[in-house]
Amino acid sequence: MTMDIRLARIDSRLLHGQVATVWTKTVNPNRILVVSDIVAHDTLRKMLIVQAAPPGVRANVITVDKMIEIYQNPLFDGVKPLLLTDTPQNMARLVAGGIDLTATGVDIGSLAYSAGMVMVTNAIAVGPDEAAALYALSTAGLKIFAQKVPTDKRVDVMPLLAKNGFSAPQS
């Protein structure tokens, strides 16, 4: 047996109002796992994320390797996490490490824009590295969709990548 992942979400903002209130009420996790090597080593950000958790739901900030390590551990079988990563690359590393997200697919809430990126929706910016990670997730058989809040319609992200000039990497 393994963890019962309730939602796998990529959001550069990580744990914020929409996630802490709307998403936790919808997917009913008993834990929020923020998985990011950078944030796991940032004491202030870790503290702020733990404090942002809604009442009754504990938040932990862990590294990608730690998540892969605990996923199969029977001690964590009762954990029903809302899984958050800040980048598609981290989510792809989790899947490559054996974490099964076929039941949930991967939701993208927001990816912040930086130089060299293209806005594929009004909240999602993608560069070559992000596109490659999203294609890896799709190739692993996962549905990749954009959905800010549960009441929004899910939008398939993969056609948006192609429309914006990002093609699948050649193997």
C-alpha positions in Angstrom: 0.0 0.0 0.0 1.1 3.6 -0.5 -0.1 7.1 0.2 -3.5 8.1 -1.1 -2.6 11.3 -3.0 -5.7 13.5 -3.2 -4.3 16.2 -5.6 -1.0 16.7 -7.3 -0.5 20.4 -8.1 2.2 22.5 -9.6 2.1 26.1 -8.4 5.0 28.5 -8.1 3.1 30.1 -5.2 2.9 26.8 -3.4 0.5 27.0 -0.4 -1.6 30.1 -0.7 -5.3 31.1 -0.2 -6.9 29.1 -3.0 -5.0 26.0 -2.0 -5.4 26.4 1.8 -9.2 27.0 1.6 -10.9 25.9 -1.6 -8.7 23.0 -2.6 -8.4 21.4 0.8 -12.2 21.5 1.3 -12.6 19.8 -2.1 -10.0 17.1 -1.9 -10.1 16.6 1.9 -6.4 15.8 2.6 -5.1 15.1 6.1 -1.7 16.5 5.1 -0.3 19.1 2.7 3.2 18.0 1.4 5.1 20.8 -0.2 7.9 19.2 -2.2 10.8 21.5 -3.2 14.5 21.2 -2.6 14.9 25.0 -2.5 12.0 25.6 -0.1 13.0 22.7 2.1 16.3 24.4 2.8 14.8 27.9 3.4 13.9 28.1 7.1 11.7 31.3 6.7 9.7 30.0 3.7 9.2 26.6 5.5 7.9 28.4 8.6 5.5 30.5 6.6 4.1 27.6 4.6 3.6 25.5 7.8 1.7 28.5 9.3 -0.5 28.9 6.2 -2.0 25.4 6.5 -5.7 25.5 7.2 -7.0 24.3 10.6 -7.0 20.5 10.9 -4.5 19.9 8.1 -0.8 19.7 8.9 1.7 21.0 6.3 5.2 19.7 5.8 8.0 20.9 3.5 10.3 18.2 2.2 12.8 17.5 -0.5 12.0 15.6 -3.7 14.3 12.7 -2.5 12.5 12.6 0.9 9.1 12.4 -0.8 10.2 9.5 -3.0 11.7 7.8 0.1 8.5 8.0 2.2 6.0 7.3 -0.6 6.4 3.5 -0.3 7.0 3.5 3.4 4.1 1.7 5.2 4.4 4.2 8.1 2.8 6.7 5.7 -0.1 4.6 4.4 -2.6 6.6 6.3 -1.4 9.9 4.8 -3.8 11.4 2.3 -1.8 14.3 1.0 -2.4 17.3 -1.2 0.9 17.3 -3.0 2.4 20.6 -4.1 5.5 21.3 -6.1 6.8 24.7 -7.3 8.0 23.5 -10.7 7.1 20.9 -13.4 10.7 19.7 -13.1 10.1 18.7 -9.4 6.8 16.9 -10.3 8.6 15.0 -13.1 11.3 14.0 -10.7 8.7 12.6 -8.3 7.1 10.6 -11.1 10.4 9.3 -12.4 11.2 8.3 -8.8 8.1 6.0 -8.7 5.3 8.2 -7.4 2.0 7.2 -9.1 -0.2 10.1 -10.0 -2.4 8.3 -12.6 -5.4 8.6 -10.3 -5.1 12.4 -10.0 -3.2 13.6 -13.0 -1.3 16.8 -12.5 -3.0 20.2 -12.0 -1.2 23.4 -12.8 -2.4 26.4 -10.8 0.2 29.0 -11.6 3.7 29.2 -13.0 5.4 32.6 -12.6 6.9 34.3 -15.6 10.6 34.9 -16.0 12.8 35.9 -18.9 12.7 33.4 -21.8 9.3 32.0 -20.9 6.0 32.2 -22.8 2.6 32.7 -21.3 0.5 29.7 -22.4 -2.5 30.8 -20.2 -3.0 34.0 -18.2 -1.5 32.2 -15.1 1.0 29.7 -16.6 4.4 30.7 -18.0 6.5 28.0 -19.6 10.1 27.8 -20.9 12.0 25.0 -22.5 12.8 23.2 -19.2 9.2 23.4 -18.0 7.9 22.2 -21.3 10.3 19.2 -21.3 9.2 18.3 -17.8 5.5 18.5 -18.8 6.1 16.4 -21.8 7.8 13.8 -19.6 4.8 13.7 -17.3 2.5 13.3 -20.3 4.6 10.6 -21.7 4.3 8.8 -18.4 0.6 8.6 -19.1 -0.6 11.5 -16.9 -3.2 14.0 -17.7 -1.8 17.5 -17.4 -4.4 20.2 -16.9 -4.8 23.8 -15.7 -7.4 24.5 -13.1 -7.1 27.4 -10.7 -10.0 26.4 -8.5 -12.2 23.3 -8.4 -15.2 25.1 -10.0 -13.1 26.0 -13.1 -13.2 23.8 -16.1 -10.0 21.7 -16.6 -8.0 22.8 -19.6 -5.6 20.3 -21.2 -2.2 21.9 -21.1 -0.5 19.8 -23.7 -2.1 21.4 -26.8 -1.3 24.8 -25.3 2.4 23.8 -25.3 2.3 22.8 -29.0 0.3 25.9 -29.9 3.1 28.1 -28.3 5.9 26.4 -30.2 7.0 23.8 -27.6 7.3 20.3 -29.2 7.9 17.0 -27.5 11.6 16.3 -27.0 13.1 13.8 -29.5 14.2 10.6 -27.8 
